[in-house]
Amino acid sequence: MSTFPPADRRRFLALLGLSAVAVGCGTAVGGGSSGKGGTRTLRYQGWTGQVTPAELAQDLGYLEDVKLEWVGNTISGPQDIQSAATGQTDFGGAFNGAVVKLAANGTPVKAVISYYGSDKDAFSGYYVLADSPIRSARDLIGKKVGMNTLGAHSEAMLDIYLQRGGLSAADADRIEPLVVPPVNTEQSLRQKQIDVAVLSGVLRDKALANGGLRPLFTDHQLLGSFSAGTYILTERFIEQNPDTVRTFVTGVGRALDWSRSTPRDEVVARMTEIVKKRGRNEDADTLRYWRSFGVARPGGRIARDELRLWINWLAERGDIDPDRVRLDALYSNDYNAALSASPSPSAPAATAAATATATATAAASGR
C-alpha cells in the first residue's frame, strides 16, 4: 500500500470532524440483548440498490443462525458508525479515517473486519464531463465537487490530490465539497450543478456506460490497492456477544472470499436476487455493473498499516491526539476464522434456502 507524501501543515478540509459522530466519551450503548448466549440478531443499515458483504453472507448461509435485522438505509459511513456507537444498530461500517477519529473521541469501538476497498476493479473515481476544462488540481479552484458525505473517504482523497497538485491552503479552501446523494451524483454532474462527481461501484460503471465522462483521478491511482473501510462494533457488544461476533465476522470474511473466487456473473445474479427478495422497492439494474468489493486481504483481515496510516495522518494535522488512540485496541482479527479460500455456497454451512436461491438466480441476467 502506498504512503502519503510529506504534507503541508494545513487544515485537512475539516476531514473527519465527524460532527455527526461526536458521541460523548464512553457513552456508546452496546445494543442487542445480553441474555444467556447473547443475541443472535444484528441490527444494521443498508444501502439502496446495493448488497453489502454482510447481506451477501446471510444469503449464502455463512452467518449460520445469526440473523440480520434491517432498520433502514444510509448514504454515509460516518452516520453508519454513529448509529452503531450509540446503540441504534449493532454494527456499522465506514472509512478507516472515520473509525480512527471516532476512537480518538473516546468512543469504545473496535474494527473487526474490512468490508470495502480500492483495487483495479473497485475504486472511487473523480469524474468530470468529457468537454470540461478541468484537467489538474489547480483547475479545481472555485469549483464544486459532489460526494456522498463530508469528512470521510471522498473528502480525504480529494485533499490528498490537492496536496500532490501543490495547492496552497488558501487555494484549496476555494474548492467546495458538496454532499450529493449517490443516486443523484451522475445527474447533478450532467446538469452542471457540480463540476466534479465522485462515483464508485455500480453507480460509477453505470455512469461511464452512459458516456460523456472522463476521470480526473481515482483513489486507486493515489494509494494503490488497499482496504479502505471496516465494520465496527462497540466493545460492550463484543463482550456481551462474543460468539455472535465470531459467527458474524467469519461469515462476512467467507462471503468476501466467495465473491472473489466466484465468476462475476454468478455473484451479480446472486446479488440481484437478494435485492428482489428483500422487497425494499429498489432498482436492481445497477448491480449489473458490480465488479468487486475491493477488499485487499483474504477473509477481510485488517492490516495494521491501514489504520496506522490514518492515525499518523490525523495526528500530523492536529485533528487527533495520537496518545488517545491505541492501535492494538482499535482493531482485532481474533474473531475472524475465515479461510483464504472460501467454500462454495453449497458447502454444509449454506442453508437449503441459499441453495434454492442459487437455482432461482441461474436465469438472472449477468453483468
C-alpha positions in Angstrom: 0.0 0.0 0.0 1.3 3.4 -0.9 2.1 6.1 1.7 1.3 9.8 1.7 3.9 12.3 0.6 5.1 14.9 3.1 2.1 17.1 3.9 1.7 20.8 4.0 0.6 21.7 7.6 -2.9 22.9 6.9 -6.3 22.0 7.9 -7.5 18.7 6.4 -10.6 20.4 4.9 -12.1 19.6 8.3 -11.7 16.0 7.4 -13.1 13.7 9.9 -14.6 16.4 12.0 -17.4 14.0 12.1 -19.9 16.3 13.8 -22.4 13.5 13.1 -20.4 11.1 15.2 -19.5 13.3 18.1 -20.8 10.9 20.7 -19.6 11.5 24.2 -16.6 9.8 25.6 -17.7 6.4 26.9 -21.4 6.9 26.3 -21.9 4.4 23.5 -24.6 1.9 24.1 -23.9 -1.8 23.4 -27.1 -2.6 21.7 -28.7 -6.1 21.5 -29.7 -8.3 24.3 -27.1 -9.9 26.6 -29.1 -12.9 27.8 -27.7 -16.4 28.0 -25.7 -17.0 24.9 -26.1 -13.4 23.8 -28.2 -12.0 21.0 -28.2 -13.8 17.6 -29.8 -10.8 15.8 -27.8 -7.9 14.5 -29.5 -4.6 13.6 -27.9 -2.8 10.7 -28.4 -0.2 7.9 -28.2 -1.0 4.2 -27.5 0.9 1.0 -30.2 1.4 -1.6 -29.8 -0.8 -4.6 -26.7 -2.4 -3.2 -25.8 -5.7 -1.4 -23.3 -5.4 1.4 -20.9 -8.1 2.3 -22.9 -8.8 5.4 -26.1 -9.2 3.4 -24.3 -11.5 1.0 -23.0 -13.6 3.9 -26.5 -14.0 5.2 -27.9 -15.1 1.9 -25.1 -17.6 1.4 -25.8 -19.1 4.8 -22.4 -18.2 6.2 -24.0 -16.4 9.2 -25.5 -19.7 10.3 -28.1 -18.9 13.0 -27.2 -15.2 13.2 -29.9 -13.0 11.6 -29.6 -9.5 10.2 -32.4 -7.1 11.0 -32.5 -4.2 8.5 -33.6 -0.9 10.2 -33.2 1.4 7.2 -30.7 2.7 4.7 -27.8 5.2 4.9 -25.7 7.1 2.4 -22.9 7.9 4.9 -20.3 5.8 6.6 -19.8 8.3 9.4 -23.6 8.2 10.1 -23.5 4.4 10.0 -20.8 4.1 12.6 -22.5 6.8 14.7 -25.6 4.6 14.8 -23.6 1.6 15.9 -21.7 3.6 18.5 -24.9 4.9 20.1 -26.7 1.6 20.1 -29.2 2.4 17.4 -27.7 -0.5 15.4 -25.3 -3.3 16.3 -22.7 -2.8 13.6 -21.8 -0.2 11.1 -19.1 0.5 8.5 -17.1 3.5 7.5 -13.8 4.8 6.0 -10.9 3.9 8.3 -10.1 7.5 9.0 -13.6 8.0 10.4 -13.1 4.9 12.6 -9.8 6.3 13.9 -11.5 9.7 14.6 -14.4 8.1 16.4 -12.0 6.1 18.7 -9.9 9.2 19.3 -13.0 10.9 20.6 -13.1 8.3 23.3 -15.8 6.1 21.9 -15.2 2.4 22.9 -15.5 0.7 19.5 -13.4 -1.9 17.7 -12.9 -2.6 14.0 -13.3 -6.3 13.3 -13.2 -6.8 9.5 -12.5 -4.9 6.3 -15.6 -4.6 4.1 -14.6 -2.4 1.2 -11.5 -1.1 -0.5 -9.9 0.0 -3.7 -8.4 -2.2 -6.4 -8.3 -2.1 -10.2 -11.9 -3.0 -10.4 -13.4 -1.3 -7.4 -12.4 2.3 -6.8 -13.7 5.8 -6.3 -13.2 8.0 -9.3 -13.5 11.8 -9.6 -15.2 12.4 -12.9 -15.8 15.5 -15.0 -17.7 16.0 -18.2 -15.8 14.9 -21.3 -15.6 18.5 -22.5 -14.7 20.0 -19.1 -11.7 22.3 -19.0 -10.7 20.7 -15.6 -7.5 18.7 -16.0 -5.5 19.3 -12.9 -5.8 20.1 -9.2 -5.3 23.8 -9.9 -8.2 23.7 -12.3 -10.5 22.8 -9.4 -10.1 26.2 -7.7 -13.6 27.8 -7.5 -15.3 24.5 -8.5 -17.8 22.2 -6.7 -17.1 18.5 -6.0 -20.1 16.3 -5.3 -19.7 13.3 -2.9 -21.8 11.2 -0.7 -20.7 12.7 2.6 -18.2 15.1 4.0 -15.4 14.3 6.4 -14.9 10.8 5.1 -13.2 8.8 2.3 -14.1 11.0 -0.6 -13.0 14.3 1.0 -9.8 12.6 2.2 -8.8 11.5 -1.3 -9.7 15.0 -2.7 -7.4 16.6 -0.1 -4.5 14.2 -1.0 -5.0 15.0 -4.7 -4.9 18.8 -4.0 -1.7 18.4 -1.9 0.0 16.4 -4.6 -1.1 19.1 -7.0 0.8 21.7 -5.0 -2.2 23.8 -4.0 -1.8 26.3 -1.1 -4.2 26.3 1.9 -5.9 29.3 0.5 -6.4 27.8 -2.9 -7.7 24.5 -1.5 -10.2 26.4 0.6 -11.7 27.8 -2.6 -12.8 24.3 -3.7 -16.2 23.4 -2.4 -17.0 19.8 -1.5 -20.8 19.2 -1.5 -23.0 16.4 -0.3 -24.9 14.8 -3.1 -26.8 11.5 -2.7 -25.0 8.8 -4.6 -28.1 8.0 -6.8 -28.2 11.7 -7.9 -24.5 12.4 -8.4 -24.3 11.5 -12.1 -27.4 13.6 -12.9 -26.0 16.5 -10.9 -22.8 16.4 -12.9 -24.6 16.2 -16.3 -26.8 19.1 -15.3 -23.7 21.1 -14.3 -24.9 21.6 -10.8 -21.5 20.3 -9.7 -18.2 20.3 -11.6 -16.7 17.0 -10.4 -18.6 13.9 -9.3 -17.2 11.2 -7.0 -18.5 7.9 -8.3 -17.8 4.4 -7.2 -19.0 0.8 -7.7 -22.1 0.1 -9.8 -23.1 3.8 -9.9 -19.7 4.7 -11.4 -19.8 2.0 -14.1 -23.4 2.8 -15.0 -22.5 6.5 -15.4 -19.5 5.6 -17.6 -21.6 3.3 -19.7 -23.8 6.3 -20.4 -20.8 8.1 -21.9 -19.7 11.7 -21.9 -17.5 11.5 -18.7 -13.7 11.2 -18.1 -11.7 10.6 -14.9 -9.7 13.4 -13.3 -8.2 10.9 -10.8 -9.0 7.8 -8.7 -8.2 6.8 -5.2 -6.5 3.7 -6.6 -4.1 5.9 -8.6 -3.4 7.8 -5.4 -2.8 4.9 -2.9 -2.7 1.7 -4.9 -4.8 -1.3 -3.7 -5.9 -1.1 -0.1 -8.8 -1.9 2.2 -10.4 1.4 3.0 -13.2 0.7 5.5 -14.1 -1.6 8.3 -17.1 -2.8 10.2 -17.1 -1.7 13.8 -18.9 -2.9 16.9 -18.9 -1.5 20.4 -16.6 -3.1 22.9 -19.6 -3.7 25.2 -21.5 -5.5 22.4 -18.4 -7.7 21.7 -18.0 -8.5 25.4 -21.7 -9.5 25.8 -21.9 -11.4 22.5 -18.5 -12.9 21.6 -20.0 -16.0 19.8 -22.3 -13.9 17.7 -19.5 -11.6 16.7 -17.3 -14.5 15.8 -20.0 -16.0 13.6 -20.8 -12.7 12.0 -17.2 -11.7 11.3 -16.2 -15.1 10.0 -19.3 -15.3 7.8 -18.6 -11.9 6.3 -15.0 -12.9 5.6 -16.1 -16.1 3.9 -18.6 -14.1 1.8 -15.8 -11.7 0.7 -13.7 -14.7 -0.4 -16.6 -16.2 -2.1 -17.2 -13.0 -4.1 -13.5 -13.0 -5.1 -13.4 -16.7 -6.2 -16.8 -17.0 -7.9 -17.4 -15.9 -11.5 -18.6 -12.4 -11.6 -21.8 -13.2 -13.4 -22.8 -15.6 -10.7 -22.1 -13.0 -8.0 -24.1 -10.4 -9.8 -27.0 -12.9 -10.3 -26.9 -13.7 -6.6 -27.0 -10.1 -5.5 -29.8 -9.3 -8.0 -31.9 -12.0 -6.4 -31.1 -10.7 -2.9 -32.4 -7.2 -3.8 -35.5 -8.6 -5.4 -36.3 -10.9 -2.4 -35.9 -8.2 0.3 -38.8 -6.1 -1.2 -37.5 -2.6 -0.5 -38.8 -1.1 -3.7 -35.3 -0.8 -5.2 -33.8 -0.7 -8.7 -31.5 -3.7 -9.0 -30.4 -2.8 -12.5 -27.2 -1.1 -11.3 -25.9 -4.4 -9.9 -25.1 -5.4 -13.5 -22.0 -3.2 -13.1 -20.7 -4.7 -9.9 -17.0 -5.8 -10.1 -15.5 -6.2 -6.7 -15.7 -5.2 -3.0 -12.1 -4.2 -3.4 -11.0 -5.7 0.0 -7.3 -6.2 -0.2 -6.7 -9.2 2.0 -8.2 -12.7 2.1 -11.1 -13.0 4.6 -11.3 -9.3 5.0 -8.5 -9.4 7.6 -7.4 -5.9 8.8 -3.8 -4.8 8.3 -2.3 -2.6 11.0 -0.9 -0.1 8.4 -4.4 0.5 7.0 -5.3 2.1 10.4 -1.8 3.4 11.4 -1.8 5.4 8.2 -4.8 7.5 9.4 -3.6 7.8 13.0 -0.3 9.3 11.8 -2.1 11.5 9.2 -4.7 12.9 11.5 -2.1 13.5 14.2 0.1 15.4 11.8 -2.9 17.6 11.1 -3.6 18.2 14.7 -7.0 16.6 14.3 -6.4 14.0 16.9 -4.2 13.4 19.9 -2.3 10.2 18.9 -2.0 9.3 22.6 -5.8 8.8 22.7 -5.7 6.1 20.1 -4.2 2.7 20.9 -3.7 0.8 17.6 -3.8 -2.6 19.3 -7.1 -1.8 20.9 -8.6 -0.2 17.8 -9.0 -3.4 15.8 -8.9 -7.2 16.1 -8.7 -10.1 13.7 -9.3 -12.5 16.6 -13.0 -13.1 15.7 -12.2 -13.8 12.0 -11.8 -17.5 11.3 -12.4 -17.2 7.6 -10.1 -19.2 5.4 -8.3 -17.6 2.4 -10.3 -19.9 0.1 -13.9 -19.7 0.9 -16.1 -22.8 0.2 -18.8 -22.7 -2.4 -22.3 -21.7 -1.2 -23.3 -25.3 -1.4 -21.0 -26.2 1.5 -22.5 -27.6 4.7 -22.7 -24.1 6.2 -25.0 -22.9 3.4 -28.7 -23.3 4.1 -31.3 -25.0 1.9 -32.7 -21.6 1.2 -29.3 -20.5 -0.2 -29.2 -23.5 -2.4 -32.7 -22.7 -3.7 -31.7 -19.2 -4.4 -28.7 -20.3 -6.5 -31.1 -22.3 -8.7 -33.5 -19.4 -8.9 -30.8 -16.9 -9.9 -29.4 -19.1 -12.7 -31.7 -17.4 -15.3 -30.9 -13.9 -13.9 -29.1 -11.6 -16.3 -25.3 -11.4 -15.7 -23.2 -8.3 -15.8 
